[in-house]
Amino acid sequence: MLLVGIFPPWQQQYKHESPYRGQIGHHLIWRQPQPREVDNSPAEQFSVEVNIGMLLTQIAIVIAMTAIMVVHKRLVSADPKLLLISLLLALCLPVPPPDGIPVVALIGFALASPFMDTGHVGPWFMPVIAGGSLAIYSTIVYLFANGVAWLARRHTPTSSP
């Protein structure tokens, strides 16, 4: 949440009456970016401001992801070792299957996306893809590993004293 507030999304718009609003990426809150030239219109014709709508959307995404993690932590009473192993295995799986980049690379791109935003896709795209992929893959791997562990315990003979 702190990073979202420190690096808010900025946009530029004409100083005159015009519906044009152009995204100019994420920048430090205390260092307002300079306007850019657009379609041969000089930069002096534009003003720069924080895109409040996008900022609120990003804050909502952070709150939703935090809520999902808290609910997951409260509801799942699982072996922490099995959860960690399934998470680490999920980081290695490719997205999209079978020959894509690994989830860990997507997470790296997601962490860097606020600093590389060009305004075309939005900084929310990569974190959503990375978080969704990690959640889905780690759940599938956990369920599979839990099933294998259950089968191993079921077929392992118990030693009698």
Backbone bond lengths (Angstrom), bond angles and torsions (degrees), N, CA, C in turn:
res aa  C-N    CA-C-N  psi(-1)  N-CA   C-N-CA  omega(-1)  CA-C   N-CA-C  phi
1 M - - - 1.444 - - 1.528 109.61 -
2 L 1.332 114.80 -37.22 1.457 120.03 179.98 1.529 111.02 -63.55
3 L 1.339 117.23 -43.26 1.461 120.67 178.97 1.524 111.82 -64.41
4 V 1.324 117.01 -36.65 1.460 120.24 177.78 1.526 109.97 -63.05
5 G 1.323 116.51 -38.70 1.463 120.32 179.59 1.518 113.38 -75.29
6 I 1.329 117.21 -33.57 1.469 120.19 -178.66 1.525 111.46 -77.59
7 F 1.341 117.31 -33.53 1.465 122.28 179.79 1.531 109.98 -117.23
8 P 1.330 118.75 69.73 1.463 119.62 -178.16 1.529 111.80 -74.07
9 P 1.331 116.97 161.59 1.466 120.32 176.33 1.535 109.95 -77.48
10 W 1.315 116.99 134.68 1.449 122.28 -179.84 1.518 109.23 -109.91
11 Q 1.324 115.11 151.03 1.460 121.34 175.37 1.517 108.76 -137.86
12 Q 1.309 114.97 157.47 1.458 119.37 175.47 1.515 108.63 -119.38
13 Q 1.313 116.01 152.37 1.456 121.79 179.49 1.525 108.32 -147.14
14 Y 1.340 115.26 158.78 1.453 119.16 177.00 1.517 109.85 -63.93
15 K 1.319 116.08 144.96 1.464 120.63 175.69 1.523 110.43 -71.07
16 H 1.324 116.79 -21.54 1.462 122.31 178.69 1.527 109.63 -90.84
17 E 1.309 116.33 175.85 1.471 120.89 177.17 1.529 109.27 -66.74
18 S 1.315 116.90 112.22 1.462 121.83 178.69 1.519 108.96 -164.54
19 P 1.336 116.68 143.30 1.474 118.75 179.98 1.532 113.47 -79.65
20 Y 1.330 117.81 -3.79 1.467 119.98 -177.12 1.529 111.29 -64.58
21 R 1.334 115.78 129.93 1.456 122.83 171.24 1.529 106.04 -140.68
22 G 1.305 116.11 121.25 1.462 120.63 -178.94 1.514 111.24 -115.61
23 Q 1.329 115.87 132.85 1.468 120.74 178.06 1.521 108.76 -73.41
24 I 1.333 116.86 135.83 1.464 119.69 177.12 1.523 111.50 -122.97
25 G 1.322 116.71 18.34 1.459 120.79 171.76 1.518 114.53 92.47
26 H 1.324 114.75 -171.89 1.466 122.83 -179.71 1.521 109.53 -100.07
27 H 1.325 114.94 135.63 1.461 121.19 178.31 1.519 107.96 -144.02
28 L 1.313 116.43 162.41 1.462 121.02 177.28 1.522 110.61 -56.76
29 I 1.315 116.51 141.84 1.463 121.73 -176.77 1.526 111.27 -63.01
30 W 1.332 117.66 -33.66 1.457 119.50 -176.30 1.538 112.34 -91.11
31 R 1.337 117.61 2.30 1.468 121.84 176.57 1.523 109.06 -125.82
32 Q 1.312 115.98 83.75 1.460 121.39 -179.39 1.531 109.88 -61.07
33 P 1.347 117.21 128.67 1.466 119.52 -179.01 1.533 111.27 -70.57
34 Q 1.304 114.81 159.56 1.461 120.73 177.40 1.525 109.22 -82.81
35 P 1.345 117.35 144.69 1.471 119.33 175.61 1.525 110.58 -64.83
36 R 1.325 115.05 157.56 1.464 121.01 -178.48 1.528 109.60 -116.01
37 E 1.297 115.34 155.15 1.461 121.23 176.27 1.524 109.26 -70.26
38 V 1.345 116.59 137.71 1.455 121.27 179.81 1.526 108.55 -133.30
39 D 1.325 117.10 124.00 1.462 123.01 177.07 1.524 111.95 47.29
40 N 1.289 116.52 52.55 1.468 124.23 179.02 1.526 114.07 63.06
41 S 1.328 117.86 12.68 1.460 121.12 172.26 1.521 106.91 -90.13
42 P 1.326 118.09 126.79 1.467 119.39 -177.52 1.525 112.17 -64.48
43 A 1.314 115.06 152.77 1.467 121.43 -177.37 1.523 111.99 -61.21
44 E 1.342 118.12 -25.04 1.462 121.18 -178.49 1.527 112.68 -65.93
45 Q 1.335 117.99 -17.35 1.468 121.51 -179.65 1.528 112.41 -82.72
46 F 1.333 117.11 -1.59 1.460 120.62 -175.38 1.522 111.11 -114.53
47 S 1.323 114.71 150.57 1.461 121.26 170.10 1.524 107.57 -115.18
48 V 1.321 116.15 156.53 1.460 121.66 -176.77 1.516 108.83 -118.79
49 E 1.343 116.09 137.02 1.463 121.58 178.41 1.520 109.70 -149.34
50 V 1.321 115.87 163.41 1.463 121.81 176.64 1.526 108.06 -72.76
51 N 1.323 116.26 134.76 1.461 121.48 177.24 1.534 107.54 -80.50
52 I 1.321 116.22 94.72 1.470 122.01 -174.68 1.530 111.39 -62.60
53 G 1.316 117.87 -40.27 1.468 120.46 179.74 1.507 112.43 -60.30
54 M 1.326 116.42 -46.02 1.466 120.97 178.78 1.527 110.45 -67.24
55 L 1.333 116.81 -39.21 1.468 120.62 178.90 1.527 110.59 -61.60
56 L 1.333 117.47 -43.56 1.467 120.99 178.37 1.527 111.22 -65.74
57 T 1.336 116.98 -36.32 1.464 120.62 176.67 1.518 110.84 -63.54
58 Q 1.325 117.23 -43.31 1.459 120.85 179.78 1.530 111.17 -66.61
59 I 1.320 117.11 -38.67 1.467 120.41 176.80 1.528 109.91 -63.65
60 A 1.337 116.95 -41.11 1.471 120.97 178.29 1.527 111.17 -62.95
61 I 1.334 117.11 -38.05 1.463 121.01 178.55 1.528 110.08 -64.32
62 V 1.333 116.84 -43.95 1.468 120.47 179.47 1.527 110.17 -63.31
63 I 1.329 117.74 -43.07 1.465 121.42 179.31 1.525 110.30 -63.78
64 A 1.344 117.45 -43.15 1.466 120.66 -179.82 1.525 111.32 -63.90
65 M 1.327 117.27 -43.66 1.463 119.91 179.71 1.527 110.88 -65.57
66 T 1.328 117.44 -38.37 1.461 120.89 177.53 1.525 110.39 -65.01
67 A 1.325 116.78 -43.30 1.465 120.47 179.10 1.526 111.19 -62.32
68 I 1.324 116.96 -41.11 1.467 120.36 179.09 1.523 110.16 -62.64
69 M 1.328 116.79 -43.01 1.474 119.53 179.61 1.521 111.55 -65.84
70 V 1.337 118.11 -39.67 1.465 120.96 179.53 1.523 110.36 -65.89
71 V 1.333 116.94 -45.75 1.468 120.61 179.54 1.527 109.72 -63.29
72 H 1.318 116.64 -42.35 1.459 120.27 179.02 1.529 110.87 -60.81
73 K 1.313 116.49 -43.51 1.466 121.03 -179.82 1.520 111.01 -63.74
74 R 1.327 116.73 -38.90 1.477 120.50 -179.01 1.527 112.29 -72.13
75 L 1.339 116.89 -37.57 1.462 120.11 -173.26 1.525 113.83 -85.41
76 V 1.320 116.61 -30.54 1.460 119.48 -175.13 1.521 109.22 -89.94
77 S 1.311 114.35 117.84 1.467 119.40 173.84 1.520 106.25 -110.39
78 A 1.310 114.79 78.86 1.455 120.03 -174.36 1.518 110.24 -118.45
79 D 1.321 113.86 167.56 1.449 120.99 175.77 1.526 108.61 -66.24
80 P 1.336 118.44 119.36 1.468 119.62 -177.66 1.529 113.64 -62.30
81 K 1.336 116.81 -30.23 1.464 119.00 178.29 1.524 110.85 -66.68
82 L 1.322 116.31 -41.26 1.456 120.86 179.17 1.532 110.48 -67.14
83 L 1.333 117.25 -37.91 1.464 120.64 176.45 1.526 110.95 -63.84
84 L 1.319 117.49 -42.94 1.457 121.36 -179.62 1.525 110.95 -65.76
85 I 1.313 116.52 -43.06 1.465 119.91 179.47 1.523 110.25 -63.94
86 S 1.324 117.89 -43.65 1.460 119.88 179.90 1.530 110.88 -65.78
87 L 1.322 117.97 -35.57 1.457 121.27 176.92 1.530 110.69 -65.56
88 L 1.329 116.78 -45.17 1.464 120.32 179.49 1.525 111.71 -65.44
89 L 1.327 116.97 -39.10 1.464 119.70 176.75 1.528 110.92 -65.76
90 A 1.333 117.28 -39.55 1.462 121.07 179.80 1.521 111.38 -63.49
91 L 1.339 117.42 -31.97 1.465 120.62 178.77 1.528 111.79 -63.31
92 C 1.316 116.76 -24.55 1.466 121.13 -176.88 1.526 113.09 -89.39
93 L 1.316 118.42 -14.71 1.459 120.73 -176.12 1.525 111.09 -72.94
94 P 1.347 116.66 146.96 1.461 119.53 -179.09 1.529 112.48 -83.28
95 V 1.332 115.06 150.29 1.462 121.66 175.44 1.509 107.31 -129.89
96 P 1.280 122.77 129.91 1.451 127.13 -16.44 1.523 110.38 -75.20
97 P 1.316 116.24 151.10 1.454 119.24 -178.20 1.527 110.49 -65.02
98 P 1.287 119.58 154.82 1.451 129.43 -3.41 1.526 113.87 -97.36
99 D 1.345 119.29 -7.63 1.463 118.10 -172.03 1.531 112.91 -124.59
100 G 1.305 117.68 32.98 1.457 121.14 -179.79 1.513 112.74 -88.64
101 I 1.335 115.05 -169.09 1.457 119.88 178.46 1.524 109.13 -84.50
102 P 1.332 118.86 153.38 1.465 119.88 -178.56 1.525 112.07 -70.19
103 V 1.305 116.13 155.82 1.461 122.63 -179.48 1.528 110.71 -58.11
104 V 1.328 117.36 -35.44 1.461 120.09 -179.11 1.533 110.48 -61.93
105 A 1.332 118.60 -34.13 1.465 121.21 176.84 1.527 110.06 -68.62
106 L 1.337 116.92 -39.90 1.466 120.11 176.41 1.519 111.28 -61.04
107 I 1.321 116.72 -38.63 1.469 120.01 178.75 1.525 109.74 -66.10
108 G 1.313 117.30 -39.51 1.465 120.35 175.40 1.523 111.62 -61.34
109 F 1.348 116.41 -43.05 1.468 120.10 176.84 1.518 110.75 -64.62
110 A 1.333 117.00 -37.00 1.465 120.45 179.83 1.523 111.15 -64.86
111 L 1.332 116.63 -40.23 1.461 119.79 178.30 1.524 111.61 -67.26
112 A 1.319 116.72 -31.25 1.466 120.68 -179.00 1.527 112.76 -88.66
113 S 1.322 118.90 -14.55 1.466 121.37 -173.02 1.522 114.62 -58.74
114 P 1.337 121.43 -36.33 1.463 117.73 177.79 1.527 113.44 -63.72
115 F 1.318 116.91 -23.48 1.455 120.74 -178.40 1.522 112.30 -93.20
116 M 1.340 117.41 -12.75 1.457 121.71 -178.02 1.524 111.90 -113.55
117 D 1.316 118.93 11.48 1.454 122.65 -174.93 1.523 110.86 -64.55
118 T 1.331 115.78 126.96 1.458 120.72 176.61 1.516 111.31 -103.86
119 G 1.306 117.73 -3.28 1.454 121.01 -179.88 1.511 114.10 88.33
120 H 1.332 118.83 -4.38 1.456 120.76 -177.48 1.522 112.28 -82.42
121 V 1.304 116.68 -55.29 1.464 120.96 -177.67 1.517 110.74 -96.94
122 G 1.270 117.98 -37.08 1.455 121.87 -179.38 1.510 110.69 107.04
123 P 1.314 117.04 148.69 1.457 120.76 -178.60 1.516 112.97 -73.04
124 W 1.310 118.40 -9.63 1.458 122.36 -178.79 1.521 111.66 -81.28
125 F 1.335 118.28 -20.61 1.463 121.75 -172.61 1.527 112.42 -62.84
126 M 1.318 116.68 -53.41 1.460 119.59 -175.75 1.532 112.32 -66.86
127 P 1.360 120.18 -42.66 1.470 118.15 176.72 1.528 113.29 -61.83
128 V 1.321 117.36 -35.73 1.467 119.80 179.20 1.525 110.40 -66.92
129 I 1.325 117.13 -45.00 1.470 121.00 178.97 1.531 109.99 -64.82
130 A 1.336 117.29 -45.53 1.469 120.71 -178.71 1.516 111.32 -65.52
131 G 1.323 117.56 -47.23 1.462 120.94 -179.63 1.518 112.40 -64.71
132 G 1.320 116.39 -42.68 1.464 120.07 178.00 1.515 112.21 -64.08
133 S 1.322 116.13 -43.91 1.469 120.04 178.94 1.525 111.07 -62.77
134 L 1.329 116.24 -45.08 1.463 119.90 -179.66 1.526 110.60 -63.75
135 A 1.323 117.89 -42.52 1.468 120.84 -179.68 1.524 111.28 -64.45
136 I 1.310 116.88 -46.58 1.470 120.72 -178.34 1.527 110.30 -66.26
137 Y 1.329 116.97 -49.72 1.456 120.18 -177.99 1.521 112.26 -63.73
138 S 1.339 117.56 -44.47 1.463 118.35 -177.97 1.522 110.94 -67.12
139 T 1.331 118.06 -33.09 1.470 120.66 176.18 1.524 110.70 -65.73
140 I 1.324 116.73 -45.58 1.472 120.70 179.91 1.529 110.35 -63.28
141 V 1.329 116.58 -45.89 1.468 120.08 -179.84 1.528 110.04 -64.41
142 Y 1.340 117.35 -40.77 1.467 120.47 179.22 1.531 110.52 -62.47
143 L 1.323 117.14 -46.77 1.466 119.91 -179.90 1.525 110.92 -62.13
144 F 1.324 116.94 -41.19 1.458 120.66 177.91 1.526 110.91 -64.11
145 A 1.353 116.59 -48.25 1.468 120.61 -179.49 1.524 111.17 -64.05
146 N 1.316 117.00 -38.64 1.463 120.79 177.78 1.530 110.52 -65.02
147 G 1.332 116.90 -39.45 1.470 120.56 176.75 1.520 112.01 -64.45
148 V 1.332 116.69 -42.68 1.464 120.51 178.17 1.527 110.24 -64.44
149 A 1.330 117.42 -41.70 1.473 120.92 178.09 1.523 110.54 -63.73
150 W 1.316 116.93 -39.59 1.473 120.47 178.39 1.523 110.40 -64.09
151 L 1.341 116.57 -44.04 1.467 120.02 178.47 1.527 110.92 -63.56
152 A 1.314 117.73 -39.74 1.469 120.75 179.76 1.521 110.45 -65.12
153 R 1.337 117.51 -41.09 1.465 119.75 178.44 1.524 111.09 -68.76
154 R 1.304 117.09 -33.63 1.459 121.53 -176.78 1.536 111.12 -70.13
155 H 1.342 115.69 -37.14 1.462 119.65 -176.18 1.516 113.32 -97.12
156 T 1.294 118.97 0.06 1.449 121.24 177.50 1.535 108.53 -85.06
157 P 1.328 117.28 123.58 1.453 118.73 179.66 1.541 110.27 -68.79
158 T 1.292 114.32 140.10 1.471 119.35 177.10 1.508 109.17 -84.31
159 S 1.298 116.40 141.50 1.473 119.74 179.30 1.524 107.89 -86.43
160 S 1.289 114.69 136.80 1.459 119.48 178.82 1.516 109.23 -103.32
161 P 1.336 117.43 143.71 1.472 120.10 -178.91 1.485 114.13 -69.58
